[in-house]
Amino acid sequence: MTPLRLECRQLITGVLISVAGEIDCSNAGQLESYTTQRHLHGQPVVLDLSGLTFMDSSGLHTLLRLDAAARPPGLYLAAVHAMPARVLQITRVWDVLNVHPTVEEAVEAALGDDIAGLPESP
């Protein structure tokens, strides 16, 4: 099993949490605790799942709980690939959660009007 690695970056409003490794019943609570401790009520949470290689039903339930806890504005998932994407799709949770193909698109959706007027990156 690949250990779960979590890293947090502050956004203008909300947080971006990078998730790498595997989420299963042994560590899904770690993701939930880590995210809950860094989330401020009323601010968005973006999860970069580009490094996530495996997720079981425990991870799926954790994402649903995090989404409910982050509302409004909610949880934004970014760069979900391979096996985790398949789990979200076959359970139809993909249709319920706010999923974006890239981290940049998820952050833009999460920040909405908060990024208007910011200078573009060089």
Summary of the structure (lengths in Angstrom):
residues: 122
radius of gyration: 13.7
end to end distance: 39.4
largest distance: 44.1
contacts: 375
relative contact order: 0.18
helix: 40%
strand: 27%
